[in-house]
Amino acid sequence: MSTRRRADLASALDVHPFSSYRQKVVTALYENGTSFEYRMFDNERASAELAALWPIGRFPVLVDGGRTIPEASIIIDHLGLRHPGPVRLIPDDPRAALDVRMMDPSSTFT
Ligand SMILES: N[C@@H](CCC(=O)N[C@@H](CS)C(=O)NCC(=O)O)C(=O)O
């Protein structure tokens, strides 16, 4: 199933409806009003598409300007660099940035 939420898409976010990791990325997208196409990966064909994009097969995956960005934390970094908005996602100071990344236990366990 494909759910298009914005007509003026800048990027496509591939997720599964039950993915907890997507919440982090979707929150960042909404916080900065970043346009995106929300694609649900909830059937076999979609799973094959996801595997072609990212052989590890985990989601969320962001496709932006033809580039595939996997891993929720990396997607957040990418959004901060490529689609900055009023809400700063990662601090400029490298030490503070590290502290922020350490706040996300999900990136530690998978
Ligand atoms: N380290 C990845 C983990 C993503 C992850 O584990 N996503 C789960 C859904 S919440 C998943 O893809 N599960 C399916 C699988 O492992 O095959 C990230 O931070 O994005």
The ligand as a Gaussian input file, in Angstrom:
#p B3LYP/6-31G(d) Opt

LIG

0 1
 N       19.200000       0.235000      13.678000
 C       17.990000       0.370000      12.869000
 C       16.973000      -0.594000      13.412000
 C       15.698000      -0.557000      12.619000
 C       14.828000      -1.752000      12.965000
 O       15.217000      -2.692000      13.655000
 N       13.607000      -1.661000      12.469000
 C       12.708000      -2.779000      12.687000
 C       11.285000      -2.264000      12.732000
 S       10.994000      -1.184000      14.112000
 C       12.804000      -3.719000      11.522000
 O       13.173000      -3.314000      10.434000
 N       12.435000      -4.962000      11.733000
 C       12.373000      -5.922000      10.669000
 C       13.546000      -6.848000      10.625000
 O       14.427000      -6.774000      11.493000
 O       13.566000      -7.676000       9.696000
 C       17.501000       1.828000      12.939000
 O       17.836000       2.499000      13.937000
 O       16.820000       2.299000      12.019000

